[in-house]
Amino acid sequence: MSSALRNWVPLHWSHRLGGLVSSTCSLHLLDAALDAVLAEPLSAVGAVALAERARRLQIIAARLDAALATTLVAASSALEAPEAMRSLGYRTPEQYVTDRARVDGRSVRAAGRLGRWLLDFPVLAQAFEIGGMSSCHLNALCKITNERTRFRLVENQQFFVDTASACDFNDFTRVVQYWLNAADPDGAEPRDQVAKTGLWYRRHHDGALSGRFFLDPLTAQAFRTALENESQRLFRADAEGGTERHASRRDAAAMVNLVLNGTSAGASPSVTPLVHIVMSESVAEGLLARLGDPSIPPPEIAFDKIDGRCEFIDGTPLHPNLAVAALAAARLRRVILDADAKPVDVSVRTRGFPPWMKHLLLIQARGRCRSPGCDAPFPWLQADHIQPVSAGGATVLSNGQILCDPHNKWKGVA
């Protein structure tokens, strides 16, 4: 990393409208620092050093996003803004930036909206300024802001700043969803989702169909499970037959197969795919108790508490009000976790992990490959022996881990 970039003093601003402190000199220094960075030869730099360089550039890019958002808010709120922009032939500062910078106006307007949203959240704005949170983190919070959640979000700003520094972004979004579910104990959110459930399609003149659909989380998980299983079956069949097709075409074929198989199954065309919900005993008991007495406080749910779990096996949080509907038809499996959230060991005489043991490992891993930063999709996950069977490793939970297919294969090569 160049000394120019390390020594660059970032643009500073005041969070009070009109109090932005920006000088032409500071922007020239920034341009010069970026020129120095871009002029550095990269061919002789190692992969790890380049990755670290990219990491630091990403943090700086987040700070520049913060500077842009705050600058747009200050420009729009300036007393002379309407007259000044009109004199140049523009309606807003966003339009000015879009035209003069030759960029997509949607991204500029999004930056302005984010800046205005941050006016109510100074702690989040400060974290954005210093690179502790990115626009991705803030947009995730902005999406859940409504009349039911705004006040609590103002109170919990530091919690989300701390979470962003402690978690990867995937877990951050799960924490946000857990928080939203806990902030909505009466179930307004799932009621809205169930009410929006529907399918809309249009038949074209040539007979083709196009459309869209929306499913509540519980129904969506059942649909995804069935679709991914059928899509994986087709993937294996394609590999064996030497057929190549895009994943979207394979998913479409899988969906058609599910519909056709369902309608030809007999009197009842419905199918019931297996859906795994991970719920702590205290949450389940609290939900059942509320069925008999709605005045009982809702059970406490939280991402970071073993007794507060309510999620699908892939780690996606589930609102308790949707989970309670599944309890009536569910088959329960009791899993005891220790203080470190590890399942109690059970040994079996088999080379491969049986399905029930893989399910326990998935619960422990919360539906994630254990390789740091891996975002492999859930269908790629496999139960793997930490110590290989060939080296005497036993098929017990303590010797198991969840890896995606590529990382599992790379482990074998290493």
N, C-alpha and C positions, 0 to 999 in steps of 0.2 A: 504494500500500500504506500502511495507516495506521501512524502512529508507534507506536501501542499494540502492534501486531503486531511491528514491527521491534524494539521494546525488550523484548518478552516474554522472560523468562528461563525456558527450558524446564525441565520436571520432571527432576530428576536421581535417579539410583539407584545403588546398589552392586550389582555382579554376584554378591556373596556372598548366599546365601539369608538372609532375615531382616534384611538390611542396607539395605533400601529406605528412602530418606529422602524423605518426602512430607509436606507440610503442607497443612492446609486453606487456608492463606493463598495458597500457590502455585496451587492449583486455582481459587481465587477470581480471582486475577490472570489466569489463562488464560481463564476465562469472560468476564471483563471485556474482555480483548483480542479475543476472538472476537465479542463484542457490538459492539465498535467497528468491526470489519471488516465485519460483516453490515449495520451501519447506514450504511455509506458508499454514496452514490448512484453507480450505475454507468452511467446513461444518457449522461453527458457524457464518459465515458472511452473512449479509442480502442481499437480492436481489438487492437493490439499490446500496449498496456499491460494490457489485460484478460487476454491470453494469458500475459503475464509474471506477473501476479497469480495466475493459475491454476497456473502452474509452481511458484511459491513455496508456494502452499497445498498442492500435492501433496507437496512435500518435508516440510512440517510434518505432514501427515497420516501420512506414513511414520514420523516420529518419535513421533507419538502411538500408532501401532501398536506400536512398540517399547516404549513406556511401558506399554501395556495388557498385552502379553505378559509382560514382566518382573514387573509387579504381580500378575498371576494366579499366576505361579510362586511368588512370595514368599508370597502368601496361602495357597496350597495346601500349602506346606511349613512354615508356622508350626506350632509345637508344639501350640497350642491350637485349630488350625483345625477338626479333626473335631467337638470339643465345641461350639465357638462356632457353627459352621454348623448343627449339629443343634439347638441351642437356639433357632435362628430358623426351623427347619423345612426346612432345605436340606441336601442331601448334600455339596455342593461349592461353592467360591466361584464356579465357572462357572455353576452353577444359580442362585445368588443374583443374579449379574449379569444372566443371561438373564431372570429373572422381574422384577427391580426396574427394569431398563432397557427392558423390553418389546422385546427384539431377538431375532433368530434365534439359537438356541442353538448351531447349527453353527459360526457365525463366532466365537463366544466360545470354544468348545472348540478350534477351530483355532488361535486366538491362544495358548491355554494350551499346546497341543502344540508350537507353534513356540518358545515361551519355554523349555520343558523341553529341546527339542533344542539350543537355543543354549547351554545350560549347558556343553556340551562344546566350544564354539567361541567363545571370548572375543573373538577378533579380529573375527569376523563380528558378534558382539553389539555391539561398540563402534561398528562402521560403521553398524549399524542405529540405534543411539542418536543418532548425529550426522546422520543423513539421508543417509549415503553409500550405503546399500543399502536397498531396500524389501522388504516381505514377499514380493513377487513374486520377487525375486532369491533370497531365502532359501528359499522354497518349492521353487524349481527345484533348489536344492542338496539340500534335505531329501529330495526324491524319489529322488535317486540314491545316498543313503546306505544302505549295507548292510555286511555283515561283510567284503566284499572291498574296499570303498572308504573306510570310515570313517577309518582311520589316515592314509591319504594325504590325505584331505580336511582333517584336522586340520593336517597339514604345509603345505598349500597355501592356507590361509585368506587370507593377504595377496595372493596371486595373484588370487583372485576379487574381493577388494575393489578392487584396481587395475583389473581388467577391467570391473567395474561402473561405474567412473568414466570409463573410456575408450570404452566401447561403448554403443550403444543396446541396449534389452532384447532385441530379436530376435537381434542378434549375440551377446549374452551367453549366450543359450540354446544357440547353436551352439558357443560355446567350451566350455560345460559338457558338451555331448555329445561333442565332440572329446576333452575331458579324460577322460570316462568310457570312451570307446573305448580310449584309451591306457592307462588304469588297469586295463583288462580284456584284456590281450594274449592270453590263452588262449582267449578266445571264450565264456566262460560266459554272457554276456549274449545274444549272438545265438543260442546253442543254446537258451536258454530261450524266446526269441521264436519260433524255428522250431517248438519243441515246442508252443507255445500256438496256433499257426496253426490256424484252424478256422472253420467256419460253423455256426451254430445258428439254426433257424427253427421256427416253430410255425404250423400251419394252423388257422385259426379255423373255427367251425361254418358261417359263411357263405361259406367258401372263401378268405377273405383270408389273407395271410401277414404275419407280423411276425417279426423276428429280430435277430441281431447277428452280427458276425464279427470276427476278428482276423487280421492279415496281418503277416508279418515285413517289415522295411523294404524289402528288394529287391523282393519280390512286391508290396508296397503301392505302390511307385513305378511299377511297370508298370501296376497297376490304376488309379492316379490319372491316369497319362498317357493311357491309353485312355479313361477316363471323362471327363476334362476335354476331350479332343478332340471326343468325341461330344456332350458337353453344349454346347460352343461352336457346333457345327454346328446343334444344335437351337435355340440362342439366335438365331443368324442367321436360321434359317427362321421362328422366331416373329416376329422383327422385320419380316421381309418380308411375312408374312401378317397382321400386326396382332394377333397372339395375345399375351396376357399370362398368365403363370403363374409361380408362386414358383420360386425356384432349386432348392429341394428336390424339387419335383415334376419339374422338368426333369432333375435328376440321376437320379431314379428311372427316368424314361423312358429316359435314356441307358443306364443299367445293363441294363434289359430289352432294349434294342436290341442291346447287345453280346452278351448271352446268346443271343438269337434269331439274330443274324447268325452267331455262332460255330457253333451247332448246325446251321445250314443251309448251312455252307460246304463240306460234303462229308464225307469219311471222318474227317478230323481236326477236331474242334470247337475245338481250342485256337487262340488268337491270340497273337502275339508283338509287343506294342507296343514302339516304340523307347524305350529308356531310356538316358540319357546319364550316365555316371559320370566325374567329373573326378578323376584319380589321377596323382600325380607319378611320374616314371620310377623314382625311388629307392624309392618305396613298392611299385610293381609288381614291381621286381626283388627286393626283400626278401621279398615274399609268395611269389614263385615259388621263391626259394632255400629258403624254409622248407618247401616241399612236398617237396623232396629231402632236407632235413636239418632236422628239427624242433628240433634243439638250437641252431640259429642264432637270435640274438635277434630279436624282431619289429621291423619297420621303425618308425621314429619318425614319428608323425603329430601335427600341431599346426595349429590354426586360423590362426595368424599366420605360418606358414612356407610359402613356395612349394613347397619340396621335401617338405612334410609333408601335402599335401592328399590327402584321400580322401573325396569327397562327391558328391552328385548335382548336376546342373547348376543346380538351384535353390538350392544352398548348404547343403542338409541333410546333415549328417555321416553317413557310412556306415562301419560297423565293417569293418575290413580283412578279417576272416574271412568276411563276406558278399560283399565285393568280389571276393575270390579265386575264388569260385564262378562269378562272371560272366566272369572272364578267359578261361575255357576256350571260351566261345561268343562272345566279343566281337570286334567289328571295331574296330581301334585307329586313332585319328587323332592324329598327333603335333602338339602345339601348343607352340611355344617362347615363353616369357615373358621379358621383360627384368627388370632389377632392381626396377622399379616395378610388376611383375606385369601389364604391358601386353603383349598379343600382338604379334608382329612384323607389320608392315604388309604387305598384299598388295592391289594396286589392281585393280579390275574395272570394265569398261565397262557399267554398269547403273545405273538410277536407284534401284532398291530394293536393300536388302541381301539377298544370297542366303542360304539357310538356314544354310550352313556358317559364313558370316561372323557371322550373328546368334548362332550357338552360341558362337563365340569371344568375342563381346561379353558374352554371358551368363556365360561362365566368368570373365571379368574382373570383372563386376559381382556375381558370386556369387549370381545369381538375384534381384537387388534393383533396384527403380527407383532411379535416381541422385538423385531429389529427397529431401532430408533428411527423415527421419521417415515416409516413405511406406511403408505396409504393404500395398500393392496385391497381390492374389494373383498367382501366377506366370502364369496364362493371360492376364492383362492386359498383360504386358510386350511391348514392341515395340522393334525396332532403329530408331534415329532418327539423322538427320544433325545434328551439332552446328551446322555451317554449312549452311543449306539448299541443296539442289541449285539452286533458283531464284536463289541468290546466288553460284553458282559452286562450291558445296561438292562435293567428290569423294566417291565411294563407296569409302572406304578405312577401315581400322580406326581410324586416328588421328582420323578425323572422325565416328566412330560412338559412340553411347552407348545405354544401355538406359533407356527411360522407360515408365511405364505409359500406357495409353490416355488417361485423363483429363489427365495432365500433358503428354502429347504434344499433345493438342488445345489445352490452355491456352497452350502455347508458341506455337502458330500464331496464336492470338487476340492474344497480346501483340505 
